[in-house]
Amino acid sequence: MTLDKEQLWLVDVFQAYRKKHNLPNLSADDLTSSPIREKIQTRHIDWLQQFIVVWEAVEYNVKTKSGDT
């Protein structure tokens, strides 16, 4: 799967956030799942959940543009 430029930008944003806050090198989905969820602060969980929403919206738009709906 090739990522669109918007997705690549989101990957950079996610990695910068993860590194800045010393979060494990896992996906946003994995970080918001148990048991890891219990080890990180609520503000990080909130950010990660919003990130997932944005990622899914961008992913939908990329699929729509390419005709993969």
PDB file of N, CA, C and O in Angstrom, chain B, residues numbered from 101:
ATOM      1  N   MET B 101       0.844  -1.185   0.000  1.00  0.00           N
ATOM      2  CA  MET B 101       0.000   0.000   0.000  1.00  0.00           C
ATOM      3  C   MET B 101       0.889   1.247   0.000  1.00  0.00           C
ATOM      4  O   MET B 101       1.768   1.404   0.847  1.00  0.00           O
ATOM      5  N   THR B 102       0.642   2.107  -0.948  1.00  0.00           N
ATOM      6  CA  THR B 102       1.373   3.363  -1.027  1.00  0.00           C
ATOM      7  C   THR B 102       0.582   4.440  -0.305  1.00  0.00           C
ATOM      8  O   THR B 102      -0.630   4.562  -0.484  1.00  0.00           O
ATOM      9  N   LEU B 103       1.272   5.212   0.503  1.00  0.00           N
ATOM     10  CA  LEU B 103       0.599   6.267   1.249  1.00  0.00           C
ATOM     11  C   LEU B 103       0.551   7.548   0.437  1.00  0.00           C
ATOM     12  O   LEU B 103       1.497   7.885  -0.276  1.00  0.00           O
ATOM     13  N   ASP B 104      -0.547   8.248   0.553  1.00  0.00           N
ATOM     14  CA  ASP B 104      -0.744   9.545  -0.075  1.00  0.00           C
ATOM     15  C   ASP B 104       0.061  10.586   0.696  1.00  0.00           C
ATOM     16  O   ASP B 104       0.479  10.323   1.823  1.00  0.00           O
ATOM     17  N   LYS B 105       0.283  11.752   0.116  1.00  0.00           N
ATOM     18  CA  LYS B 105       1.096  12.777   0.792  1.00  0.00           C
ATOM     19  C   LYS B 105       0.477  13.213   2.118  1.00  0.00           C
ATOM     20  O   LYS B 105       1.201  13.515   3.067  1.00  0.00           O
ATOM     21  N   GLU B 106      -0.850  13.248   2.192  1.00  0.00           N
ATOM     22  CA  GLU B 106      -1.501  13.611   3.454  1.00  0.00           C
ATOM     23  C   GLU B 106      -1.247  12.553   4.520  1.00  0.00           C
ATOM     24  O   GLU B 106      -1.021  12.877   5.686  1.00  0.00           O
ATOM     25  N   GLN B 107      -1.286  11.295   4.115  1.00  0.00           N
ATOM     26  CA  GLN B 107      -1.014  10.208   5.050  1.00  0.00           C
ATOM     27  C   GLN B 107       0.436  10.235   5.519  1.00  0.00           C
ATOM     28  O   GLN B 107       0.712  10.015   6.698  1.00  0.00           O
ATOM     29  N   LEU B 108       1.353  10.502   4.610  1.00  0.00           N
ATOM     30  CA  LEU B 108       2.767  10.607   4.990  1.00  0.00           C
ATOM     31  C   LEU B 108       2.980  11.734   5.989  1.00  0.00           C
ATOM     32  O   LEU B 108       3.756  11.598   6.935  1.00  0.00           O
ATOM     33  N   TRP B 109       2.286  12.852   5.773  1.00  0.00           N
ATOM     34  CA  TRP B 109       2.382  13.962   6.710  1.00  0.00           C
ATOM     35  C   TRP B 109       1.850  13.551   8.083  1.00  0.00           C
ATOM     36  O   TRP B 109       2.448  13.880   9.107  1.00  0.00           O
ATOM     37  N   LEU B 110       0.727  12.833   8.102  1.00  0.00           N
ATOM     38  CA  LEU B 110       0.169  12.361   9.370  1.00  0.00           C
ATOM     39  C   LEU B 110       1.112  11.392  10.075  1.00  0.00           C
ATOM     40  O   LEU B 110       1.213  11.410  11.302  1.00  0.00           O
ATOM     41  N   VAL B 111       1.796  10.555   9.322  1.00  0.00           N
ATOM     42  CA  VAL B 111       2.783   9.651   9.918  1.00  0.00           C
ATOM     43  C   VAL B 111       3.864  10.474  10.622  1.00  0.00           C
ATOM     44  O   VAL B 111       4.254  10.156  11.746  1.00  0.00           O
ATOM     45  N   ASP B 112       4.344  11.524   9.968  1.00  0.00           N
ATOM     46  CA  ASP B 112       5.357  12.399  10.576  1.00  0.00           C
ATOM     47  C   ASP B 112       4.834  13.056  11.846  1.00  0.00           C
ATOM     48  O   ASP B 112       5.544  13.122  12.849  1.00  0.00           O
ATOM     49  N   VAL B 113       3.606  13.538  11.810  1.00  0.00           N
ATOM     50  CA  VAL B 113       2.993  14.179  12.982  1.00  0.00           C
ATOM     51  C   VAL B 113       2.890  13.171  14.128  1.00  0.00           C
ATOM     52  O   VAL B 113       3.228  13.477  15.271  1.00  0.00           O
ATOM     53  N   PHE B 114       2.420  11.970  13.805  1.00  0.00           N
ATOM     54  CA  PHE B 114       2.269  10.937  14.823  1.00  0.00           C
ATOM     55  C   PHE B 114       3.611  10.560  15.435  1.00  0.00           C
ATOM     56  O   PHE B 114       3.733  10.475  16.657  1.00  0.00           O
ATOM     57  N   GLN B 115       4.616  10.336  14.600  1.00  0.00           N
ATOM     58  CA  GLN B 115       5.926   9.942  15.115  1.00  0.00           C
ATOM     59  C   GLN B 115       6.541  11.045  15.975  1.00  0.00           C
ATOM     60  O   GLN B 115       7.168  10.757  16.995  1.00  0.00           O
ATOM     61  N   ALA B 116       6.370  12.285  15.579  1.00  0.00           N
ATOM     62  CA  ALA B 116       6.890  13.401  16.377  1.00  0.00           C
ATOM     63  C   ALA B 116       6.196  13.455  17.737  1.00  0.00           C
ATOM     64  O   ALA B 116       6.850  13.653  18.761  1.00  0.00           O
ATOM     65  N   TYR B 117       4.894  13.281  17.749  1.00  0.00           N
ATOM     66  CA  TYR B 117       4.142  13.292  19.014  1.00  0.00           C
ATOM     67  C   TYR B 117       4.571  12.131  19.901  1.00  0.00           C
ATOM     68  O   TYR B 117       4.817  12.301  21.095  1.00  0.00           O
ATOM     69  N   ARG B 118       4.655  10.961  19.303  1.00  0.00           N
ATOM     70  CA  ARG B 118       5.033   9.770  20.055  1.00  0.00           C
ATOM     71  C   ARG B 118       6.415   9.931  20.694  1.00  0.00           C
ATOM     72  O   ARG B 118       6.609   9.593  21.862  1.00  0.00           O
ATOM     73  N   LYS B 119       7.361  10.444  19.929  1.00  0.00           N
ATOM     74  CA  LYS B 119       8.717  10.642  20.447  1.00  0.00           C
ATOM     75  C   LYS B 119       8.762  11.730  21.511  1.00  0.00           C
ATOM     76  O   LYS B 119       9.415  11.569  22.541  1.00  0.00           O
ATOM     77  N   LYS B 120       8.069  12.838  21.264  1.00  0.00           N
ATOM     78  CA  LYS B 120       8.060  13.955  22.210  1.00  0.00           C
ATOM     79  C   LYS B 120       7.544  13.520  23.581  1.00  0.00           C
ATOM     80  O   LYS B 120       8.024  13.994  24.610  1.00  0.00           O
ATOM     81  N   HIS B 121       6.570  12.623  23.589  1.00  0.00           N
ATOM     82  CA  HIS B 121       5.932  12.211  24.840  1.00  0.00           C
ATOM     83  C   HIS B 121       6.395  10.822  25.310  1.00  0.00           C
ATOM     84  O   HIS B 121       5.788  10.213  26.190  1.00  0.00           O
ATOM     85  N   ASN B 122       7.477  10.345  24.701  1.00  0.00           N
ATOM     86  CA  ASN B 122       8.087   9.065  25.095  1.00  0.00           C
ATOM     87  C   ASN B 122       7.093   7.910  25.105  1.00  0.00           C
ATOM     88  O   ASN B 122       7.093   7.086  26.019  1.00  0.00           O
ATOM     89  N   LEU B 123       6.260   7.858  24.093  1.00  0.00           N
ATOM     90  CA  LEU B 123       5.303   6.763  23.966  1.00  0.00           C
ATOM     91  C   LEU B 123       5.971   5.614  23.212  1.00  0.00           C
ATOM     92  O   LEU B 123       6.840   5.851  22.372  1.00  0.00           O
ATOM     93  N   PRO B 124       5.582   4.389  23.499  1.00  0.00           N
ATOM     94  CA  PRO B 124       6.177   3.237  22.810  1.00  0.00           C
ATOM     95  C   PRO B 124       5.976   3.310  21.295  1.00  0.00           C
ATOM     96  O   PRO B 124       5.045   3.951  20.808  1.00  0.00           O
ATOM     97  N   ASN B 125       6.860   2.648  20.571  1.00  0.00           N
ATOM     98  CA  ASN B 125       6.800   2.641  19.112  1.00  0.00           C
ATOM     99  C   ASN B 125       5.744   1.646  18.640  1.00  0.00           C
ATOM    100  O   ASN B 125       6.059   0.560  18.153  1.00  0.00           O
ATOM    101  N   LEU B 126       4.489   2.045  18.797  1.00  0.00           N
ATOM    102  CA  LEU B 126       3.338   1.245  18.411  1.00  0.00           C
ATOM    103  C   LEU B 126       2.373   2.126  17.630  1.00  0.00           C
ATOM    104  O   LEU B 126       2.506   3.349  17.618  1.00  0.00           O
ATOM    105  N   SER B 127       1.410   1.501  16.985  1.00  0.00           N
ATOM    106  CA  SER B 127       0.401   2.269  16.259  1.00  0.00           C
ATOM    107  C   SER B 127      -0.518   2.986  17.242  1.00  0.00           C
ATOM    108  O   SER B 127      -0.564   2.651  18.425  1.00  0.00           O
ATOM    109  N   ALA B 128      -1.243   3.969  16.741  1.00  0.00           N
ATOM    110  CA  ALA B 128      -2.208   4.688  17.582  1.00  0.00           C
ATOM    111  C   ALA B 128      -3.272   3.720  18.098  1.00  0.00           C
ATOM    112  O   ALA B 128      -3.701   3.823  19.248  1.00  0.00           O
ATOM    113  N   ASP B 129      -3.694   2.786  17.257  1.00  0.00           N
ATOM    114  CA  ASP B 129      -4.669   1.779  17.693  1.00  0.00           C
ATOM    115  C   ASP B 129      -4.125   0.950  18.854  1.00  0.00           C
ATOM    116  O   ASP B 129      -4.819   0.726  19.846  1.00  0.00           O
ATOM    117  N   ASP B 130      -2.895   0.501  18.724  1.00  0.00           N
ATOM    118  CA  ASP B 130      -2.293  -0.316  19.783  1.00  0.00           C
ATOM    119  C   ASP B 130      -2.107   0.479  21.073  1.00  0.00           C
ATOM    120  O   ASP B 130      -2.300  -0.050  22.167  1.00  0.00           O
ATOM    121  N   LEU B 131      -1.733   1.740  20.940  1.00  0.00           N
ATOM    122  CA  LEU B 131      -1.518   2.571  22.131  1.00  0.00           C
ATOM    123  C   LEU B 131      -2.816   2.843  22.888  1.00  0.00           C
ATOM    124  O   LEU B 131      -2.796   3.073  24.097  1.00  0.00           O
ATOM    125  N   THR B 132      -3.933   2.815  22.181  1.00  0.00           N
ATOM    126  CA  THR B 132      -5.217   3.082  22.848  1.00  0.00           C
ATOM    127  C   THR B 132      -5.921   1.805  23.281  1.00  0.00           C
ATOM    128  O   THR B 132      -7.056   1.849  23.755  1.00  0.00           O
ATOM    129  N   SER B 133      -5.259   0.677  23.122  1.00  0.00           N
ATOM    130  CA  SER B 133      -5.826  -0.611  23.534  1.00  0.00           C
ATOM    131  C   SER B 133      -5.183  -1.078  24.832  1.00  0.00           C
ATOM    132  O   SER B 133      -4.063  -0.691  25.162  1.00  0.00           O
ATOM    133  N   SER B 134      -5.911  -1.916  25.562  1.00  0.00           N
ATOM    134  CA  SER B 134      -5.359  -2.507  26.779  1.00  0.00           C
ATOM    135  C   SER B 134      -4.266  -3.482  26.385  1.00  0.00           C
ATOM    136  O   SER B 134      -4.333  -4.048  25.293  1.00  0.00           O
ATOM    137  N   PRO B 135      -3.272  -3.704  27.213  1.00  0.00           N
ATOM    138  CA  PRO B 135      -2.998  -3.106  28.527  1.00  0.00           C
ATOM    139  C   PRO B 135      -2.200  -1.810  28.457  1.00  0.00           C
ATOM    140  O   PRO B 135      -1.998  -1.154  29.480  1.00  0.00           O
ATOM    141  N   ILE B 136      -1.751  -1.437  27.281  1.00  0.00           N
ATOM    142  CA  ILE B 136      -0.920  -0.238  27.156  1.00  0.00           C
ATOM    143  C   ILE B 136      -1.694   1.012  27.542  1.00  0.00           C
ATOM    144  O   ILE B 136      -1.133   1.941  28.123  1.00  0.00           O
ATOM    145  N   ARG B 137      -2.964   1.037  27.224  1.00  0.00           N
ATOM    146  CA  ARG B 137      -3.824   2.180  27.526  1.00  0.00           C
ATOM    147  C   ARG B 137      -3.725   2.595  28.994  1.00  0.00           C
ATOM    148  O   ARG B 137      -3.729   3.785  29.310  1.00  0.00           O
ATOM    149  N   GLU B 138      -3.639   1.620  29.876  1.00  0.00           N
ATOM    150  CA  GLU B 138      -3.581   1.928  31.310  1.00  0.00           C
ATOM    151  C   GLU B 138      -2.242   2.534  31.733  1.00  0.00           C
ATOM    152  O   GLU B 138      -2.119   3.054  32.842  1.00  0.00           O
ATOM    153  N   LYS B 139      -1.251   2.468  30.863  1.00  0.00           N
ATOM    154  CA  LYS B 139       0.089   2.959  31.210  1.00  0.00           C
ATOM    155  C   LYS B 139       0.368   4.373  30.703  1.00  0.00           C
ATOM    156  O   LYS B 139       1.418   4.939  31.005  1.00  0.00           O
ATOM    157  N   ILE B 140      -0.562   4.949  29.935  1.00  0.00           N
ATOM    158  CA  ILE B 140      -0.332   6.302  29.421  1.00  0.00           C
ATOM    159  C   ILE B 140      -1.408   7.256  29.929  1.00  0.00           C
ATOM    160  O   ILE B 140      -2.491   6.840  30.341  1.00  0.00           O
ATOM    161  N   GLN B 141      -1.081   8.540  29.889  1.00  0.00           N
ATOM    162  CA  GLN B 141      -1.970   9.562  30.443  1.00  0.00           C
ATOM    163  C   GLN B 141      -3.218   9.746  29.573  1.00  0.00           C
ATOM    164  O   GLN B 141      -3.202   9.508  28.366  1.00  0.00           O
ATOM    165  N   THR B 142      -4.297  10.178  30.230  1.00  0.00           N
ATOM    166  CA  THR B 142      -5.566  10.401  29.551  1.00  0.00           C
ATOM    167  C   THR B 142      -5.416  11.401  28.406  1.00  0.00           C
ATOM    168  O   THR B 142      -6.033  11.230  27.354  1.00  0.00           O
ATOM    169  N   ARG B 143      -4.611  12.433  28.595  1.00  0.00           N
ATOM    170  CA  ARG B 143      -4.453  13.438  27.530  1.00  0.00           C
ATOM    171  C   ARG B 143      -3.829  12.825  26.278  1.00  0.00           C
ATOM    172  O   ARG B 143      -4.132  13.249  25.163  1.00  0.00           O
ATOM    173  N   HIS B 144      -2.962  11.831  26.456  1.00  0.00           N
ATOM    174  CA  HIS B 144      -2.380  11.146  25.301  1.00  0.00           C
ATOM    175  C   HIS B 144      -3.420  10.249  24.631  1.00  0.00           C
ATOM    176  O   HIS B 144      -3.483  10.178  23.403  1.00  0.00           O
ATOM    177  N   ILE B 145      -4.218   9.578  25.419  1.00  0.00           N
ATOM    178  CA  ILE B 145      -5.285   8.738  24.861  1.00  0.00           C
ATOM    179  C   ILE B 145      -6.245   9.597  24.048  1.00  0.00           C
ATOM    180  O   ILE B 145      -6.644   9.217  22.947  1.00  0.00           O
ATOM    181  N   ASP B 146      -6.616  10.758  24.593  1.00  0.00           N
ATOM    182  CA  ASP B 146      -7.515  11.669  23.879  1.00  0.00           C
ATOM    183  C   ASP B 146      -6.905  12.104  22.548  1.00  0.00           C
ATOM    184  O   ASP B 146      -7.580  12.104  21.518  1.00  0.00           O
ATOM    185  N   TRP B 147      -5.621  12.477  22.577  1.00  0.00           N
ATOM    186  CA  TRP B 147      -4.938  12.910  21.353  1.00  0.00           C
ATOM    187  C   TRP B 147      -4.905  11.776  20.341  1.00  0.00           C
ATOM    188  O   TRP B 147      -5.189  11.979  19.161  1.00  0.00           O
ATOM    189  N   LEU B 148      -4.558  10.582  20.805  1.00  0.00           N
ATOM    190  CA  LEU B 148      -4.465   9.428  19.919  1.00  0.00           C
ATOM    191  C   LEU B 148      -5.818   9.077  19.304  1.00  0.00           C
ATOM    192  O   LEU B 148      -5.890   8.729  18.125  1.00  0.00           O
ATOM    193  N   GLN B 149      -6.875   9.164  20.080  1.00  0.00           N
ATOM    194  CA  GLN B 149      -8.203   8.876  19.546  1.00  0.00           C
ATOM    195  C   GLN B 149      -8.595   9.891  18.471  1.00  0.00           C
ATOM    196  O   GLN B 149      -9.189   9.525  17.457  1.00  0.00           O
ATOM    197  N   GLN B 150      -8.264  11.157  18.692  1.00  0.00           N
ATOM    198  CA  GLN B 150      -8.536  12.177  17.675  1.00  0.00           C
ATOM    199  C   GLN B 150      -7.686  11.931  16.435  1.00  0.00           C
ATOM    200  O   GLN B 150      -8.151  12.115  15.310  1.00  0.00           O
ATOM    201  N   PHE B 151      -6.443  11.517  16.644  1.00  0.00           N
ATOM    202  CA  PHE B 151      -5.565  11.204  15.524  1.00  0.00           C
ATOM    203  C   PHE B 151      -6.168  10.085  14.675  1.00  0.00           C
ATOM    204  O   PHE B 151      -6.148  10.155  13.446  1.00  0.00           O
ATOM    205  N   ILE B 152      -6.697   9.068  15.322  1.00  0.00           N
ATOM    206  CA  ILE B 152      -7.311   7.945  14.610  1.00  0.00           C
ATOM    207  C   ILE B 152      -8.489   8.435  13.762  1.00  0.00           C
ATOM    208  O   ILE B 152      -8.651   8.008  12.619  1.00  0.00           O
ATOM    209  N   VAL B 153      -9.304   9.325  14.315  1.00  0.00           N
ATOM    210  CA  VAL B 153     -10.444   9.879  13.568  1.00  0.00           C
ATOM    211  C   VAL B 153      -9.953  10.620  12.330  1.00  0.00           C
ATOM    212  O   VAL B 153     -10.498  10.450  11.239  1.00  0.00           O
ATOM    213  N   VAL B 154      -8.928  11.437  12.502  1.00  0.00           N
ATOM    214  CA  VAL B 154      -8.380  12.195  11.370  1.00  0.00           C
ATOM    215  C   VAL B 154      -7.786  11.234  10.343  1.00  0.00           C
ATOM    216  O   VAL B 154      -8.018  11.387   9.144  1.00  0.00           O
ATOM    217  N   TRP B 155      -7.023  10.247  10.805  1.00  0.00           N
ATOM    218  CA  TRP B 155      -6.423   9.268   9.889  1.00  0.00           C
ATOM    219  C   TRP B 155      -7.504   8.581   9.053  1.00  0.00           C
ATOM    220  O   TRP B 155      -7.365   8.452   7.837  1.00  0.00           O
ATOM    221  N   GLU B 156      -8.572   8.145   9.704  1.00  0.00           N
ATOM    222  CA  GLU B 156      -9.642   7.451   8.984  1.00  0.00           C
ATOM    223  C   GLU B 156     -10.322   8.359   7.967  1.00  0.00           C
ATOM    224  O   GLU B 156     -10.690   7.907   6.882  1.00  0.00           O
ATOM    225  N   ALA B 157     -10.489   9.631   8.306  1.00  0.00           N
ATOM    226  CA  ALA B 157     -11.090  10.582   7.360  1.00  0.00           C
ATOM    227  C   ALA B 157     -10.183  10.779   6.147  1.00  0.00           C
ATOM    228  O   ALA B 157     -10.651  10.788   5.009  1.00  0.00           O
ATOM    229  N   VAL B 158      -8.896  10.935   6.395  1.00  0.00           N
ATOM    230  CA  VAL B 158      -7.943  11.109   5.295  1.00  0.00           C
ATOM    231  C   VAL B 158      -7.885   9.837   4.455  1.00  0.00           C
ATOM    232  O   VAL B 158      -7.862   9.903   3.226  1.00  0.00           O
ATOM    233  N   GLU B 159      -7.863   8.696   5.106  1.00  0.00           N
ATOM    234  CA  GLU B 159      -7.828   7.424   4.386  1.00  0.00           C
ATOM    235  C   GLU B 159      -9.062   7.271   3.491  1.00  0.00           C
ATOM    236  O   GLU B 159      -8.949   6.829   2.348  1.00  0.00           O
ATOM    237  N   TYR B 160     -10.225   7.633   4.005  1.00  0.00           N
ATOM    238  CA  TYR B 160     -11.449   7.578   3.210  1.00  0.00           C
ATOM    239  C   TYR B 160     -11.341   8.509   1.995  1.00  0.00           C
ATOM    240  O   TYR B 160     -11.706   8.128   0.883  1.00  0.00           O
ATOM    241  N   ASN B 161     -10.843   9.719   2.213  1.00  0.00           N
ATOM    242  CA  ASN B 161     -10.702  10.666   1.107  1.00  0.00           C
ATOM    243  C   ASN B 161      -9.722  10.167   0.056  1.00  0.00           C
ATOM    244  O   ASN B 161      -9.946  10.352  -1.140  1.00  0.00           O
ATOM    245  N   VAL B 162      -8.646   9.541   0.491  1.00  0.00           N
ATOM    246  CA  VAL B 162      -7.666   9.001  -0.461  1.00  0.00           C
ATOM    247  C   VAL B 162      -8.313   7.894  -1.280  1.00  0.00           C
ATOM    248  O   VAL B 162      -8.139   7.846  -2.498  1.00  0.00           O
ATOM    249  N   LYS B 163      -9.056   7.003  -0.628  1.00  0.00           N
ATOM    250  CA  LYS B 163      -9.726   5.910  -1.346  1.00  0.00           C
ATOM    251  C   LYS B 163     -10.779   6.457  -2.305  1.00  0.00           C
ATOM    252  O   LYS B 163     -10.939   5.949  -3.415  1.00  0.00           O
ATOM    253  N   THR B 164     -11.490   7.486  -1.876  1.00  0.00           N
ATOM    254  CA  THR B 164     -12.518   8.091  -2.726  1.00  0.00           C
ATOM    255  C   THR B 164     -11.894   8.717  -3.971  1.00  0.00           C
ATOM    256  O   THR B 164     -12.423   8.585  -5.074  1.00  0.00           O
ATOM    257  N   LYS B 165     -10.754   9.404  -3.782  1.00  0.00           N
ATOM    258  CA  LYS B 165     -10.061  10.027  -4.918  1.00  0.00           C
ATOM    259  C   LYS B 165      -9.582   8.989  -5.921  1.00  0.00           C
ATOM    260  O   LYS B 165      -9.617   9.219  -7.130  1.00  0.00           O
ATOM    261  N   SER B 166      -9.132   7.841  -5.410  1.00  0.00           N
ATOM    262  CA  SER B 166      -8.584   6.824  -6.291  1.00  0.00           C
ATOM    263  C   SER B 166      -9.644   5.870  -6.836  1.00  0.00           C
ATOM    264  O   SER B 166      -9.354   5.017  -7.674  1.00  0.00           O
ATOM    265  N   GLY B 167     -10.880   6.025  -6.348  1.00  0.00           N
ATOM    266  CA  GLY B 167     -11.969   5.182  -6.820  1.00  0.00           C
ATOM    267  C   GLY B 167     -12.055   3.830  -6.140  1.00  0.00           C
ATOM    268  O   GLY B 167     -12.695   2.918  -6.664  1.00  0.00           O
ATOM    269  N   ASP B 168     -11.421   3.682  -4.980  1.00  0.00           N
ATOM    270  CA  ASP B 168     -11.395   2.406  -4.262  1.00  0.00           C
ATOM    271  C   ASP B 168     -12.506   2.275  -3.224  1.00  0.00           C
ATOM    272  O   ASP B 168     -12.372   1.469  -2.304  1.00  0.00           O
ATOM    273  N   THR B 169     -13.574   3.015  -3.331  1.00  0.00           N
ATOM    274  CA  THR B 169     -14.621   2.964  -2.296  1.00  0.00           C
ATOM    275  C   THR B 169     -15.399   1.740  -2.323  1.00  0.00           C
ATOM    276  O   THR B 169     -16.309   1.568  -1.511  1.00  0.00           O
TER     277      THR B 169
END
